[in-house]
Amino acid sequence: MAGPTHSDRFGAEGVTSPVRMSEKIAIIGAGLSGLAAAFKLKEFGKEVCVFEKSKGLSGRAASRTRKGCRYDYGANYFTVESNEVAHLLFQTLPTEGLCRIVGGIHPFDLTGKISAGEPQRNSAARWTYREGISTIGKRMVETGGLKVMTETRISRLKRTRGKWQLETEGGAAFDDFDAVLITTPGPQTIDLLEASDLDRTVCDPTVNELKRAEFVCQFTVILNFPGPIPLPGDGYALINSDRLHDIAWISHENRKPGHVPEGESLFIVQMSPAWSHHHFNRPVDEVIAMALTRTADLLGINLPPPNWADVQRWRYAHPVSAADQCSLKPVSAFRLFFAGDTFVGKGRVPAVIESGMAAASQIIAHFRE
């Protein structure tokens, strides 16, 4: 028997069977982009399954609980910049526990000099939830009745006779998908494509475009102290304006209702990408000690010994450049789609949600055509 043709292996449809009443779509990645796409596709009657390599939802919009504290250790807050996102967050999803963060964001430079924040920037409403920013993804799953398979790392794609098959590292296979949407960070998407059984004449240009999105690593260090310790100017956060300081961001988690018990102070300290890259393989206790010293220096105070500390080592924290999503449109003819901050060029919650919604619209339009 002859082997699979080019059209069998990747994309060209040739003579197809009649369109199903409900197309079956796989989404790789349960970050906010993937879940927003799944939510919209489900509203349009599509059969959707989301695959996520970790235990949690919402990706880098991540929250954690420790010793009575709830804290956001990836994306720190979200804003609402479009009607579509506003409708999703304030009307479609439950708003219980939604809370506005009070306090400004003040810039500081390499020398540690802190300036007044921009009035226009600080007038914008910043939001999270009492249960943490990861609530966004959880509520999309609950409200939309989404099917999510966690702890399922998809390592390979295969396309045969117009259908997609997804395979895990352990050899499990999920078959019969009409389309696939990949929302993982660019470097992880590249690894997946290069490990897959795809035609190189289509795969290579896609990989080359994805490489334009550069991701940086970053440490988030969480420091919990006894007693009240406000930030200078009684602000919510400090941000490094010239990107030359070892610290990129410090925020006061106490500014979020329900996150920190009375009588404690909790700071989210995000080290700069350059510092994080240089120290990425250091032991956690050394990272905490260095971050504590740099935090005390920046605040200009003698900090007490912390009650406890936590660390998150983000290998792909956020992009600093973007791939062009329009350049990948030819791949959509093969029912392979992409979304996520790879195409945003920065880590912004509303933009990532919009990217997922836009991909869902693209998929819907493709099947209508």
C-alpha positions in Angstrom: 0.0 0.0 0.0 1.3 3.5 -0.8 2.4 5.7 2.0 0.6 8.9 3.0 0.7 11.7 0.4 1.7 15.3 1.1 -2.0 16.2 1.4 -2.5 13.4 3.9 0.4 14.5 6.1 -0.2 18.2 6.3 -3.0 20.3 5.1 -4.2 20.0 1.6 -7.8 18.8 1.8 -8.6 17.4 -1.6 -11.9 15.6 -1.6 -13.3 15.9 1.9 -16.2 14.3 3.7 -19.3 16.4 4.5 -18.8 19.0 7.3 -19.7 17.7 10.7 -22.4 19.5 12.7 -19.9 20.3 15.4 -16.2 20.5 14.6 -13.8 19.0 17.1 -11.0 21.4 18.1 -7.9 20.8 20.2 -6.3 23.6 22.1 -2.8 23.2 23.5 -2.2 25.4 26.6 -4.7 26.4 29.3 -3.4 29.9 29.8 -5.8 32.8 29.4 -5.4 32.8 25.6 -6.3 29.2 25.2 -9.1 29.3 27.7 -10.6 32.5 26.1 -10.5 30.8 22.7 -12.1 27.7 24.1 -14.8 29.7 25.8 -15.7 31.5 22.6 -15.6 28.4 20.5 -17.9 26.6 22.9 -20.4 29.5 22.7 -20.5 28.8 18.9 -21.2 25.2 19.5 -17.8 23.7 18.8 -16.5 20.6 20.5 -13.4 21.7 22.3 -10.7 20.0 24.4 -7.9 21.9 26.1 -4.6 20.2 27.0 -2.4 21.6 29.7 1.0 20.2 30.8 0.7 21.5 34.4 -1.8 21.1 37.2 -3.1 24.6 37.1 -5.1 26.9 34.9 -4.5 30.4 33.6 -0.8 30.0 32.8 1.4 32.9 33.9 -1.7 34.6 35.4 -0.8 32.5 38.4 -1.9 32.6 42.0 -0.7 30.6 45.0 -1.7 30.1 48.7 0.8 29.9 51.5 0.5 30.3 55.3 -2.8 32.2 55.0 -1.7 34.4 52.2 -3.0 34.5 48.6 -0.7 36.1 46.1 -0.3 36.7 42.3 3.2 35.7 41.4 3.1 36.0 37.6 0.9 38.7 36.1 0.2 41.1 39.0 -3.1 42.6 37.9 -5.2 43.2 34.8 -6.7 46.2 33.1 -9.7 46.3 30.8 -8.9 47.9 27.5 -11.6 46.6 25.1 -15.4 46.1 25.1 -15.0 42.4 24.4 -12.8 41.8 27.4 -15.0 44.0 29.6 -18.1 42.1 28.5 -16.3 38.8 29.3 -15.0 39.8 32.7 -17.7 42.1 34.0 -20.9 40.6 32.5 -20.4 37.0 31.3 -18.3 35.6 34.1 -19.3 35.9 37.8 -17.9 39.0 39.4 -17.9 37.8 43.0 -14.5 38.6 44.6 -13.5 41.0 41.8 -11.6 43.8 43.5 -9.8 47.0 42.4 -6.3 47.6 43.5 -5.7 50.9 45.3 -2.4 52.8 45.0 -0.2 54.1 42.3 2.8 52.7 40.5 6.0 54.7 40.9 9.1 54.4 38.7 12.7 54.1 39.9 16.0 54.2 38.0 19.3 52.4 38.2 20.4 54.5 41.2 17.2 53.6 43.0 15.8 57.1 42.8 12.0 56.8 43.0 9.8 59.3 41.1 6.1 60.2 41.1 4.1 58.0 38.9 2.4 59.2 35.7 -1.1 60.6 36.6 -2.7 59.1 33.4 -1.2 55.7 34.0 -2.2 55.7 37.7 -5.7 56.7 37.0 -6.4 53.5 35.1 -8.3 50.8 37.1 -6.2 47.7 38.0 -8.0 44.6 39.0 -7.6 41.2 40.5 -9.7 38.8 42.6 -9.7 38.0 46.3 -8.8 34.5 45.3 -6.1 35.6 42.9 -5.7 36.5 39.3 -5.9 32.8 38.2 -9.6 33.1 39.0 -10.1 34.4 35.4 -9.2 31.1 33.9 -11.0 29.0 36.5 -14.2 30.9 35.9 -14.0 30.5 32.2 -13.7 26.8 32.7 -16.6 26.6 35.2 -18.9 29.0 33.4 -18.2 27.6 29.9 -18.2 24.0 31.0 -14.9 23.6 29.3 -13.1 20.3 29.0 -9.5 20.6 30.2 -7.0 17.8 30.5 -4.3 18.9 33.0 -1.0 17.2 33.5 -1.1 16.2 29.8 1.9 17.4 27.9 1.4 17.2 24.1 4.8 16.5 22.5 3.9 15.6 18.9 1.3 16.4 16.2 0.4 14.3 13.3 -2.0 14.9 10.4 -3.5 12.1 8.4 -6.4 12.2 6.0 -7.5 15.7 7.0 -7.6 14.9 10.8 -5.1 15.8 13.6 -3.7 13.5 16.1 -2.1 14.6 19.3 0.5 12.5 21.2 2.0 12.8 24.7 5.5 11.9 25.8 4.1 8.8 27.4 2.6 7.6 24.1 -1.0 8.4 24.7 -2.9 9.6 21.6 -5.9 11.8 21.1 -7.4 11.5 17.6 -9.9 12.9 15.2 -9.5 16.6 15.7 -10.6 18.9 12.8 -8.4 21.8 14.0 -5.6 22.5 16.4 -4.9 25.8 18.2 -1.5 26.2 19.9 -1.2 28.9 22.6 2.0 28.0 24.4 5.0 30.4 24.5 6.9 30.6 21.2 9.9 28.4 22.2 7.7 25.6 23.4 5.6 25.9 20.2 8.7 25.6 18.1 9.8 22.5 20.0 6.4 20.9 19.5 6.3 21.7 15.7 9.9 20.4 15.2 9.1 17.1 17.0 5.9 16.6 14.9 5.3 14.7 11.6 4.7 17.8 9.5 5.8 18.8 6.0 9.0 20.9 6.3 8.0 23.2 3.5 5.2 24.4 5.7 6.7 23.9 9.1 10.0 25.6 8.6 8.6 29.1 7.6 6.2 28.8 10.6 9.1 28.1 13.0 11.2 30.9 11.5 8.4 33.4 12.1 7.9 32.1 15.7 11.6 32.7 16.4 11.0 36.4 16.0 9.3 36.4 19.4 12.0 36.5 22.0 11.1 35.4 25.5 13.0 36.3 28.7 13.4 34.3 31.9 12.6 35.9 35.2 12.6 35.2 39.0 9.7 36.1 41.1 10.6 36.2 44.8 7.8 36.5 47.4 8.8 38.0 50.7 6.5 37.9 53.8 7.4 40.1 56.8 5.9 40.7 60.2 4.3 44.1 60.7 3.2 46.8 58.3 5.9 47.9 55.8 4.5 50.3 53.2 6.1 51.2 49.9 7.5 54.7 49.5 4.7 57.2 48.7 2.3 54.6 50.0 2.0 53.2 46.5 0.9 49.8 45.2 4.1 49.1 43.2 7.5 50.3 42.1 8.7 49.7 38.5 12.2 50.1 37.0 11.9 52.7 34.3 15.3 52.4 32.7 15.5 48.5 32.9 19.0 48.7 34.3 18.3 47.8 38.0 18.5 44.3 39.3 14.9 44.6 40.4 12.3 45.1 37.7 9.2 45.4 39.9 8.1 45.4 43.5 4.4 45.3 44.5 2.6 45.3 47.8 0.2 42.4 47.9 -1.5 44.0 50.9 -3.2 46.4 48.5 -5.3 43.5 47.3 -8.3 42.8 49.5 -8.2 39.4 51.1 -4.7 38.5 50.1 -2.6 39.1 53.2 -3.7 38.7 56.9 -3.6 41.7 59.2 -0.2 42.3 60.9 1.8 41.0 57.9 3.4 42.5 54.8 3.9 40.6 51.6 6.0 41.8 48.6 6.2 40.4 45.1 9.7 41.1 43.8 10.4 40.4 40.2 14.0 40.4 39.4 15.2 41.8 36.0 15.5 39.5 33.0 19.3 40.2 32.9 19.8 39.4 36.6 17.5 36.3 36.3 19.4 35.0 33.3 22.7 35.4 35.0 21.5 33.7 38.2 19.0 31.3 36.7 20.6 28.1 38.0 21.5 29.3 41.5 20.0 27.6 44.5 16.7 29.0 45.8 18.1 30.1 49.1 20.8 32.2 47.4 18.2 33.8 45.1 16.1 34.8 48.1 19.1 36.2 50.0 20.2 38.3 47.0 16.7 39.6 46.3 16.2 40.5 50.0 19.4 42.6 50.0 18.5 44.4 46.8 14.9 45.0 48.0 16.2 46.6 51.3 18.7 48.7 49.3 15.9 50.0 47.0 13.5 50.8 49.8 16.3 52.3 51.9 15.3 50.5 55.1 16.5 47.7 57.3 14.1 44.9 56.6 13.4 42.4 59.4 14.0 38.8 58.7 11.2 37.5 56.6 8.6 35.2 58.1 8.9 33.1 55.0 9.9 33.4 51.3 8.9 31.7 48.1 10.4 31.7 44.6 9.1 31.1 41.1 11.6 30.5 38.3 9.9 31.5 35.1 11.9 30.1 32.1 9.5 31.9 29.6 8.3 34.8 31.7 7.1 37.1 28.9 8.1 38.1 25.4 10.0 41.3 24.5 9.3 41.0 20.8 6.4 39.6 18.8 5.9 37.2 15.9 3.6 38.3 13.1 0.4 36.4 13.3 -0.6 37.4 9.8 2.5 35.6 8.5 1.1 32.4 9.8 -2.3 32.6 8.0 -1.3 30.2 5.2 -1.1 27.5 7.9 -4.7 28.0 8.8 -5.6 26.3 5.5 -4.3 23.2 7.2 -6.5 23.9 10.2 -3.5 24.7 12.4 -3.9 28.0 14.3 -1.9 30.0 16.9 -2.5 32.5 19.6 -1.0 33.9 22.8 1.5 36.5 23.9 4.0 35.2 21.3 2.0 37.6 19.0 1.5 40.4 21.5 5.2 41.0 22.3 4.6 41.7 26.0 2.9 40.1 28.9 -0.5 41.8 29.1 -3.6 40.0 30.4 -6.2 41.8 28.2 -4.1 41.5 25.1 -3.6 37.8 25.7 -7.3 37.2 26.1 -8.0 39.2 22.9 -5.5 37.0 21.1 -7.4 33.9 22.1 -10.7 35.4 21.1 -9.3 36.5 17.7 -8.0 33.0 17.0 -11.4 31.6 17.9 -13.0 34.0 15.4 -10.5 32.9 12.8 -11.4 29.2 13.4 -15.1 29.9 13.2 -14.7 31.8 10.0 -12.6 29.1 8.5 -15.2 26.4 9.1 -18.0 28.7 7.8 -16.0 29.1 4.6 
